[in-house]
Amino acid sequence: MSIELNDLPVGVSAISDKSSELPGGVFIVKFENESSWRICLSKKLSPEYGRFSSYRFETEEEAVKEYLDKTWK
């Protein structure tokens, strides 16, 4: 997967490999100073600033399941 951190909101420090299971432009990310994962839309999908869920997930798998089960928007 080829994504640049500048395509994501400020503060993203890690992108999960599990993101490859999601549609293009949707990522599972970790922010600086956080231990949990979040669902994130890239700036390409949400040009204002990128968009991320307020929900925090303990594992990458939980975040993927949440997105696929509920199609988070």
QUILIN-V891850 format. One record per residue. RES is the residue in one small letter. SS is DSSP state (h for helix, s for strand, l for the rest). PSI is psi in radians with two decimals (999 if undefined). Layout:
BEGIN
res->RES ss->SS psi->PSI
res->RES ss->SS psi->PSI
END
This chain:
BEGIN
res->m ss->l psi->2.33
res->s ss->l psi->1.84
res->i ss->l psi->2.50
res->e ss->l psi->2.50
res->l ss->h psi->-0.46
res->n ss->h psi->-0.12
res->d ss->h psi->-0.12
res->l ss->l psi->2.84
res->p ss->l psi->2.68
res->v ss->l psi->2.42
res->g ss->l psi->-0.16
res->v ss->s psi->2.22
res->s ss->s psi->-0.27
res->a ss->s psi->2.54
res->i ss->s psi->2.24
res->s ss->l psi->2.49
res->d ss->h psi->-0.39
res->k ss->h psi->-0.26
res->s ss->h psi->-0.42
res->s ss->h psi->-0.27
res->e ss->h psi->-0.09
res->l ss->l psi->2.83
res->p ss->l psi->2.74
res->g ss->l psi->2.41
res->g ss->l psi->-0.06
res->v ss->s psi->2.28
res->f ss->s psi->2.70
res->i ss->s psi->2.10
res->v ss->s psi->2.82
res->k ss->s psi->2.36
res->f ss->s psi->2.73
res->e ss->l psi->2.46
res->n ss->l psi->0.34
res->e ss->l psi->2.55
res->s ss->l psi->-0.16
res->s ss->l psi->2.93
res->w ss->s psi->2.68
res->r ss->s psi->2.75
res->i ss->s psi->2.38
res->c ss->s psi->2.40
res->l ss->s psi->2.37
res->s ss->l psi->2.87
res->k ss->l psi->-0.44
res->k ss->l psi->-0.53
res->l ss->l psi->-0.44
res->s ss->l psi->1.35
res->p ss->l psi->-0.47
res->e ss->l psi->-0.80
res->y ss->l psi->0.04
res->g ss->l psi->2.81
res->r ss->s psi->2.44
res->f ss->s psi->2.71
res->s ss->l psi->2.63
res->s ss->l psi->-0.23
res->y ss->l psi->2.43
res->r ss->l psi->2.44
res->f ss->s psi->2.43
res->e ss->l psi->-0.63
res->t ss->l psi->2.77
res->e ss->h psi->-0.67
res->e ss->h psi->-0.70
res->e ss->h psi->-0.71
res->a ss->h psi->-0.75
res->v ss->h psi->-0.81
res->k ss->h psi->-0.77
res->e ss->h psi->-0.82
res->y ss->h psi->-0.84
res->l ss->h psi->-0.63
res->d ss->h psi->-0.64
res->k ss->h psi->-0.02
res->t ss->l psi->1.15
res->w ss->l psi->2.41
res->k ss->l psi->999
END
